[in-house]
Amino acid sequence: MKKILGIVVLGLLLNPSSFAEEPDLNISVKKAFEETDIIKIDENYSIKCEADADDYNMIFSSKVVNSKVLRSEGVFNFGDDGSMYLKIDAKINSKGKLTKGKVKINYSPDMDKDFKKEFKNFEPFFKEMVSDSFLSLSIYGKTLLPIKIEDKKQSKKILNMLKKLFATDKELKKFSQGLKLYSYDHYLGTTLIDEENFYVVKTFNSFESPNEEINEFLEEMEESEGLFYTFIHINSGFAIQAQQEFDTICTINVQGKELIKVDSSDLAF
């Protein structure tokens, strides 16, 4: 009882900062204290993003078609090894939730045969990964809460994908034994980018393994790949991700006209 009273009194006395402090963010965020409205895609908007990685570049876009389907398309260019086109159609229900769409992949005629053969082994994993990263399925049809929450469904999904990926290699298969993964989301608050309002969500993954040597590797991976921020444009519902060593430039359009262009490297890291 004393502990509860202490918390209540402390809450009355504290004068909390109105801005969230995040060292990896390059912008100020107005700290959240309330639940958001339900996140939905507005069919009047569309988004197009371009990104460069070490071995490839990609262009992808998303828009609503026939009022009930979110269509996402992407082109991955692997340089001399050729290119790949993919398409995902996800249905939108009355609450704004997206159903998981089937990922369709086509390869260019000049795709390197050895590269294509090797890539085919990872195609199921790639489809699973790209579906989630393109659409950010978990944020739609629900509200965001201003606290850190474990996404148990996402944790299980990512861990299962990793185990499937590791199963193709003997050494990696050993790596997955006893591996645990926890995925967390934390709605930090809102930010203003070129006069447009965005929700800011921090997502980070934590790994655990009974193997100490592997734990050292996992700690390094958490620092470089286990953290990213999602900026959700409040009016359109479209999301832009900022992740280390992966810069993305996204343009949000309204009724076919450019509304805002955002470079993820300006937002974080």
C-alpha positions in Angstrom: 0.0 0.0 0.0 2.9 2.4 0.9 4.5 1.7 -2.5 1.3 2.6 -4.3 0.9 5.8 -2.4 4.5 6.6 -3.1 4.0 6.3 -6.8 0.8 8.4 -6.7 2.6 11.2 -4.8 5.6 11.1 -7.0 3.4 11.4 -10.0 1.9 14.6 -8.6 5.2 16.1 -7.7 7.1 15.3 -11.0 7.2 17.9 -13.7 8.1 15.6 -16.7 9.9 16.9 -19.8 7.6 17.4 -22.7 10.2 16.1 -25.1 11.4 12.5 -25.5 15.2 12.1 -25.1 16.6 9.7 -27.7 20.3 10.0 -28.6 19.8 8.2 -31.9 17.2 10.7 -33.1 18.2 13.8 -35.1 14.9 15.5 -34.4 12.9 16.6 -31.4 9.9 14.5 -30.4 7.0 15.7 -28.3 6.6 13.1 -25.6 3.5 10.9 -25.7 1.3 10.5 -22.6 -1.9 9.3 -24.4 -3.0 6.6 -26.7 -3.3 7.4 -30.4 -6.2 7.0 -32.7 -6.4 3.8 -34.7 -3.7 3.8 -37.4 -5.3 3.5 -40.9 -4.2 4.0 -44.5 -6.0 6.9 -46.3 -6.7 6.0 -49.9 -6.1 9.6 -51.0 -2.4 9.2 -50.3 0.4 7.1 -51.8 4.1 6.6 -51.0 7.3 5.9 -53.0 10.7 5.1 -51.5 14.2 4.6 -52.8 17.0 3.0 -50.9 20.6 2.0 -51.5 22.5 -0.8 -49.7 26.0 -2.1 -50.3 25.0 -4.7 -52.9 21.8 -3.4 -54.4 19.3 -0.6 -54.6 15.6 -0.7 -54.6 12.5 1.4 -55.4 9.1 0.5 -53.9 5.7 2.1 -53.7 2.4 1.6 -52.0 -1.1 2.9 -52.8 -4.8 1.9 -52.2 -6.6 0.3 -55.2 -10.3 -0.4 -55.3 -10.7 1.1 -51.8 -10.0 -2.2 -50.1 -6.5 -3.3 -51.3 -3.1 -1.9 -50.5 -0.9 -2.6 -53.4 2.9 -2.5 -52.9 5.4 -3.0 -55.7 9.2 -3.0 -55.7 12.2 -3.3 -58.0 15.5 -4.6 -56.6 18.5 -3.9 -58.8 21.6 -6.2 -58.1 23.8 -4.5 -60.7 25.5 -7.0 -63.0 23.6 -9.9 -61.4 20.3 -8.6 -62.7 17.1 -7.3 -61.1 13.9 -8.6 -59.5 10.3 -7.3 -59.4 7.8 -8.1 -56.6 4.2 -7.2 -55.9 2.1 -7.6 -52.7 -1.7 -7.1 -52.5 -2.9 -6.8 -48.9 -6.6 -6.5 -48.1 -7.8 -3.7 -45.8 -10.6 -4.6 -43.4 -13.2 -2.1 -42.0 -11.0 -1.4 -38.9 -7.9 -0.6 -41.1 -6.1 -3.9 -40.4 -4.1 -5.3 -43.2 -4.2 -9.0 -44.1 -1.0 -10.6 -45.1 -0.8 -10.5 -48.9 0.9 -13.1 -51.1 4.3 -11.9 -52.4 4.8 -12.4 -56.1 8.4 -12.4 -57.5 9.6 -12.1 -61.1 13.3 -12.1 -62.2 14.8 -10.2 -65.2 16.0 -12.3 -68.2 19.6 -11.1 -67.5 19.5 -12.4 -63.9 22.8 -14.3 -63.2 21.9 -18.0 -63.1 24.1 -18.9 -60.1 22.9 -15.8 -58.2 19.3 -16.8 -59.0 19.8 -20.4 -57.9 21.4 -19.3 -54.6 18.7 -16.7 -54.0 16.0 -19.3 -54.6 17.1 -21.1 -51.4 16.3 -17.9 -49.4 13.2 -16.9 -51.3 10.6 -18.0 -48.7 12.5 -16.1 -46.0 12.9 -13.1 -48.2 9.1 -13.0 -49.0 8.3 -13.2 -45.3 10.8 -10.4 -44.4 9.9 -8.1 -47.3 6.2 -8.4 -46.6 6.6 -7.1 -43.1 9.1 -4.4 -43.9 7.1 -3.1 -46.9 3.8 -2.9 -45.1 4.6 -2.6 -41.4 1.6 -4.9 -40.9 1.6 -4.8 -37.1 0.8 -1.1 -36.7 -2.4 -1.0 -38.7 -5.9 -1.4 -37.3 -4.8 -0.6 -33.7 -3.7 2.2 -31.5 -0.2 3.0 -30.2 0.4 3.2 -26.4 3.1 5.5 -24.9 5.0 2.6 -23.1 7.4 -0.1 -24.1 5.4 -3.2 -25.1 6.7 -6.6 -26.2 5.2 -7.7 -29.5 5.1 -11.4 -28.7 3.6 -12.3 -32.1 6.4 -10.4 -33.9 9.1 -11.9 -31.6 7.9 -15.4 -32.5 7.7 -14.6 -36.2 11.2 -13.2 -36.4 12.7 -16.1 -34.4 10.9 -18.6 -36.7 12.2 -16.8 -39.8 15.8 -16.8 -38.4 15.6 -20.6 -37.6 14.4 -21.3 -41.1 17.2 -19.3 -42.5 19.8 -20.9 -40.2 18.5 -24.4 -41.1 20.1 -24.1 -44.5 23.6 -24.1 -43.0 25.1 -26.5 -40.5 27.1 -23.9 -38.6 24.2 -21.4 -38.5 21.9 -24.2 -37.4 24.0 -24.6 -34.3 23.8 -20.9 -33.8 20.0 -21.1 -33.5 20.0 -23.7 -30.7 18.5 -22.2 -27.5 18.2 -18.8 -29.2 15.6 -16.5 -27.8 14.4 -13.2 -29.2 12.3 -10.4 -27.8 10.9 -7.6 -30.0 9.7 -4.4 -28.4 7.7 -1.4 -29.6 7.6 2.0 -27.9 5.5 4.8 -29.1 7.6 7.8 -28.2 5.4 10.7 -29.3 4.9 13.1 -32.3 7.3 15.1 -34.4 6.8 17.8 -37.1 8.6 17.3 -40.4 8.1 20.1 -43.0 4.8 21.0 -41.3 3.5 17.4 -41.4 2.8 15.5 -38.2 4.3 12.0 -37.6 4.0 9.5 -34.8 7.4 8.1 -33.8 7.8 4.5 -32.8 11.0 2.9 -31.5 11.4 -0.8 -32.2 14.3 -2.8 -30.8 15.1 -6.5 -30.7 16.9 -8.3 -27.8 18.6 -11.7 -28.2 19.6 -14.3 -25.7 21.6 -17.5 -26.2 23.1 -20.1 -23.8 26.3 -19.9 -25.8 28.5 -17.0 -24.4 30.5 -16.7 -27.6 27.3 -16.3 -29.6 26.0 -13.7 -27.1 28.9 -11.5 -27.9 28.0 -11.6 -31.5 24.3 -11.0 -30.7 25.2 -7.9 -28.7 27.0 -6.4 -31.7 24.1 -7.3 -33.9 21.6 -5.6 -31.5 23.7 -2.4 -31.7 23.9 -2.3 -35.5 20.7 -4.0 -36.7 18.4 -4.5 -33.7 17.1 -1.0 -33.5 15.1 1.2 -35.8 12.6 4.0 -35.8 9.3 4.1 -37.6 7.8 7.5 -38.5 4.1 7.2 -39.3 2.5 10.1 -41.2 -0.6 10.8 -39.2 -2.9 11.9 -42.0 -2.0 9.2 -44.5 -1.0 6.3 -42.3 2.1 5.5 -44.4 5.2 4.6 -42.5 8.9 5.5 -43.1 11.6 3.6 -41.4 15.0 4.8 -40.3 17.7 2.2 -39.7 21.4 2.3 -39.2 23.5 1.9 -42.4 20.4 1.9 -44.6 19.2 5.3 -45.9 15.8 5.7 -47.4 14.3 8.7 -49.3 10.5 8.6 -49.3 7.9 10.8 -51.0 4.3 10.9 -49.8 1.8 12.1 -52.3 -1.8 13.2 -51.9 -4.1 12.8 -54.8 -1.1 12.3 -57.1 0.8 15.4 -56.0 3.9 15.5 -53.9 3.2 16.4 -50.3 6.5 15.8 -48.6 9.9 14.2 -49.3 11.8 12.7 -46.3 15.3 11.4 -46.1 15.6 8.9 -43.2 19.2 9.9 -42.6 17.9 13.3 -41.5 15.7 11.7 -38.9 17.9 9.3 -37.0 21.4 7.9 -36.6 
